[in-house]
Structure formats: structure tokens, C-alpha cells
Amino acid sequence: METMVRQVGHVVRVRALRGVRRARDRPMVSVLYLAAVSFALLAVVGRLPVSGYEAVWSDPGAYAAGVAVADGRGAGALGTARGLSGLLAVATCYGVLVRTAQREDDERTDHRRLALSPTAFFTAELLDQLAFAGRLVGVVGVAGGVAFAAGAASPTTAVTALVAVTALVATAVAVTFPVALGVRLAFRHYPRVRRHRLLFGALLVSVVGFAFVRTRSSFALLSGLPVGWYADLALVGAGVGASDGRAVAALLGTPVAWWLGVATARRITDYQRADAGKAGETRGDPAIVTRLRVAGGRLVARVASRPTAAVARVVWLRLWREPRALLFSGIVVGATAGVGLVVVETFPTALPAVVATYVAVATGAGVTLDPLGTEGAALPLTLTAPHGRERVVTGYALSAAIPGTALSAAAGLGTALSIGAAPAACVGAALVGSILGATAPVVSLAAGLRLSPTDAATGSRGVGLPPLGALSAFSVVVALIGMPAIAATAAIETGSMSLSTAMTVAVAATALLGLGVGWYAFRDAVGRLDRYEP
């Protein structure tokens, strides 16, 4: 037993050190994680009786619910806590699923699996996942429990909340980890599933995104599931009607789930040692596709050099033969569609600007997010050619900017016409869309080159998969560039600006932001390639 504990501790420590090194190498990803956790903390804890705190966050949360319970007004506290438990479980399951399904076992992992007993190895794996989920999801849940206990003046609730959150996260990890291993097994052994894995990922991200945006509907659905029993465990004895039986069941269910998780993971891994299936054969290109690609290359050659046009043509060819990069557009749109719906519900006339922004993000969320991985085996030859770095950046940017500018402008104009907007608003939507469509690919390149791992350029000859951090950072920047147009529509609805003034300000501000951010992103992308050694 002592030997197994020592082995488990060693593996967990090694995993933690690797995580620290990865966070140090990719600081922007760490910043995004920190921003997400900080926002979740503010939303769950809510306003606090601290001077000046309402200027930061004024919506009620766990502390206000605790105060209401202390005053005898906490009738709905238990239902809300059950819904929150469901959302915490969803977040944990999503994080563990994505983290495990994307991770590839290396030689050192195989050596550890041979050196350790199966129970020790998978216990260490689950503890590593528990630490990952704990520092992201567990912190939010514990903070909410402590805030509720402070508001209700019930110190024991802080203790039970800590126990409940730990049990909830541990159970979610134990249930999800074998599922993630099964997903990875399916990707490796079933070519058809592997080819459509991004479609499955897009659907998953869409469901999770809507769950967190539509919190009221999610609370109503999740509060009735067994995962809500952990709220009874957290609030047992708090005087809100928590069920003792459900609390005991939640507490006893955690070790059972943990044991089942280890046993199931061992069984799945036995099947996972088979070799991955062979990749599918490359299919030929129809004549119409070849003609369109050549015509597009001639269009690029009118505004850039022939080598730059050749880069753009090669990108289009790769995208046609392996269109999986287009699914990242669906992932981004699906993950953030709920936010756009909230904006449109608040300001209906903002619909053209929102649609144009989404289309711009979709056109940039493709091959331009991972130029190193997409170039693959051709990258050393491309970069060592005269002016190779500038031509790579320009060619990739134009390959997405040419269709992106037209699509974003058409989307903004078409949406404005469909809602019966004034002519000035239609022109403004088209101009804003064209600016966003031209800027998004350049921002995408900079984000991909800055946040891609240093070994992103491999022997691959197909479309590369962009890092999640680059996808998130790029989406945020493009959304910020589109904010002046959304703010202008809000000013029109509130009557603080006339239509012509608001459209002028929106187009001018978007153009200035687009030019500034685009120029900086282009120089940064070229500089990153200058420092890259093939």
C-alpha cells in the first residue's frame, strides 16, 4: 500500500510540473483560464457588503442567497444550488473530456503504465484530472459555498460545502474519464468517426455553451437530476429543506464512482493498445474546383506577387481536400451563439452587426489559426525562399480575407435588409462586415503563431488543428473590434445618437480598430516567423 501511494504521488507530481511548464510556455492560455475563472467567481459569489464592490459586480449571488436564508426568505435557495451543482458538473465533465480526448500518449506514458500497477496508474490519472478540475471548477464551487455560509452566518455550511464540491468534482471526473478514453479509442480505431470528430466536438461545445448562457433553463433541467443531490449535501443543516437521504447518497456515491472509473479505464485501455487505423486516400479535385482555384489565384496575383498567390492557392487546395478546418467555424459559432442571442434580445437592431461579426470570426477560424502545422513538411522550404516569411503571412491572410470580406459584408447587408433597416444602416452594416472580414484572418494568423506550440510544424501534409487558446484569443479580439458597431446600435435604440451619427461613428471606430489591430497583428506574425527556426 505504501509503495502504491508513493508511486501515485510521483506521477501526480510529474503531471503537475508539466502543467506548470506548459502554463509558463503559453501565458496567454493561462490568462484566458484566469479570466474565465474570475468571471465565474464574480457570478457565483455575487455582490458583497464591501465598499466599492458594487462598482465591480452588483448582481446577487451566493452571499445574497445566504443573507436571504438568514432572514427567512430563502425558499428558492436549494433549487438554485441544485442547478448550480449541475452546471459545475457539466463544466467538469467538459474539461476532463476535452483534456483527455485530445491528449496523446507518449513513450514516457507507456513506460509509466508498465512500471506501475494498473490501479496505481489510473488512480494517478484520476487525481491529475481532479487537480485540473479542482483549480478551475472546484474553486468556484467552494467560493460560492463560503460566500453562502458567510451570508447565512453558518460556519458549518462552509465545511459541508467544501465536502460537497470535492465529492461532486471527484464523481464527475471519475465518470467522465473512462468516457473520454472511450472517445479517444473510437477516434483511433474507427476512421469514419475520426474524420468527423470535429463535428462531434462542435455539437458538444454548442450544447455546453447554451447551458451556460441559458442558466435559468439549465437550472430547471439540471436541478432534477441526481447531480443536484450534492447541493443537499452542501446545504444540509442550513435550514433550506435539504434532504438528508440525498446528501448521504451523494456522499456514498463518490467512492463507488471512483472505483468504477478506475476499473472501466483499465478495461478500455486494454483495447486502446491496438494501432490506429490507416488514413483515408486523397481524392481528386473536380474540374470546377480547379478552375475556381486558378481564378482565385489570379485575383490574388492582382494585389500581390505570384509566389504569394501560389501560397493562397495551395491553402485553398488543402482546404478543399481536407475541409475539417471549416468545422472550427462551427465550434466558435456554436460555443458563443448564446452570447449573441442575449445581445440581440437586448438590442434587436444589433442583429446585422452581430451576424457580420460571427461570419468574420467563422472565416478566420480555419487554416490561418495554425499556419505552422498546416504548412507541415513544406514549411522549411517555404521559409528559406526569398521573402518567404512575408509571402507565407500575406498568402495565408489573403486566402481567408478575400472570401471573408465578401461573406461578412454580404451577411451584414443581407441581415440589415431582412429586418427592414434604413439605407444608412444597411450601408454601415456592409462596411463594418467588410472591415471585420478583412481584419479577422490577420488576427487569426498572429494568434496562431503566438500561441501554437514550438513543435507545431510536423511532417504533416494536411490541414493542422489550431490550439484552443489561439481560437479563444482570436475570437475575443475580433469581437472587440466589432463592439463599436454593436454599441452604436444600442445608442440608436436609447436615443442618445441619431442614425447617421451612430453609423459614422461605428464605421470609423471599426475601421480605426481594424487598421491598428490588423497592422500590429501582421507585423507580429511576420516577426514570429522571423524568429522561427525550421
Summary of the structure (lengths in Angstrom):
residues: 534
radius of gyration: 25.7
end to end distance: 48.4
largest distance: 76.3
contacts: 1857
relative contact order: 0.08
helix: 82%
strand: 0%
